[in-house]
Amino acid sequence: MGLNVDWGVVLAFAGGLVLLYILGKIFVKPARFILKFILNGVAGGVLLWLINLIGNQYGFSIVINPITALIAGFLGIPGVILLLLLGPILNI
């Protein structure tokens, strides 16, 4: 009445778990980075649009061109604040 254990199956199962753990570590961090990057870009774009929407009523706007879009996309909300601060200086 002994328990017959196939150690090859146990080792394969353990190896699969280790491989799954390693793949999770490899792919989760870049996915978080990409998600954060996308959310930053969306937040920057929405804020840039809102500033232009509200600012047009007061004669103020930030020109949306490839450079300002990249700054707002890469840096997000801090990028839009940077554009607000540098706008009068650089005439953007």
C-alpha positions in Angstrom: 0.0 0.0 0.0 2.8 2.4 -0.7 2.3 5.7 -2.5 3.9 5.4 -5.9 5.3 8.9 -6.8 6.7 9.6 -10.2 9.5 11.9 -9.3 9.9 13.0 -12.9 6.4 14.4 -12.9 7.0 16.1 -9.6 10.2 17.7 -10.9 8.5 18.7 -14.1 5.7 20.3 -12.2 8.2 22.2 -9.9 10.2 23.3 -13.0 7.1 24.5 -14.6 6.2 26.6 -11.5 9.7 28.1 -11.4 9.5 28.9 -15.2 6.1 30.5 -14.7 7.5 32.6 -11.8 10.4 33.7 -13.9 8.2 34.6 -16.9 5.9 36.5 -14.6 8.8 38.6 -13.2 10.1 39.3 -16.7 6.8 40.4 -18.2 5.0 42.1 -15.3 7.5 44.9 -14.7 7.6 46.0 -18.4 3.8 45.8 -18.6 3.5 48.0 -15.5 5.9 50.5 -17.1 4.0 50.5 -20.4 0.7 50.9 -18.6 2.1 53.8 -16.6 3.5 55.4 -19.7 0.2 55.1 -21.5 -1.7 56.6 -18.6 0.8 59.4 -18.3 0.3 60.2 -22.0 -3.4 60.1 -21.8 -3.5 62.3 -18.7 -1.1 64.8 -20.4 -3.1 64.9 -23.6 -6.4 65.4 -21.8 -5.0 68.1 -19.6 -3.5 69.8 -22.7 -6.9 69.7 -24.4 -8.7 71.0 -21.3 -6.3 73.9 -21.0 -6.8 74.8 -24.6 -10.6 74.4 -24.2 -10.8 76.7 -21.2 -7.9 78.9 -22.1 -9.5 79.9 -25.5 -12.2 81.7 -23.6 -9.5 83.9 -21.9 -7.2 84.3 -25.0 -4.7 81.7 -23.8 -3.8 78.4 -25.5 -0.9 76.1 -26.0 -0.3 75.2 -29.6 -0.6 71.4 -30.1 2.1 70.4 -32.5 4.4 67.3 -32.5 6.8 68.8 -30.0 4.2 69.8 -27.4 2.3 66.6 -27.9 5.5 64.6 -27.3 6.3 66.6 -24.2 2.8 66.1 -22.8 2.8 62.5 -23.8 6.2 61.5 -22.3 6.0 63.6 -19.2 2.2 63.7 -18.6 0.9 66.3 -16.2 4.4 67.6 -15.3 5.0 68.0 -19.0 1.9 70.2 -19.4 2.9 72.3 -16.4 6.4 72.7 -18.1 4.6 73.8 -21.3 2.6 76.3 -19.3 5.7 77.7 -17.6 7.8 77.8 -20.8 5.0 78.8 -23.1 5.4 82.6 -22.7 9.1 82.4 -22.9 9.3 80.2 -26.0 6.1 81.6 -27.7 4.4 78.2 -28.0 
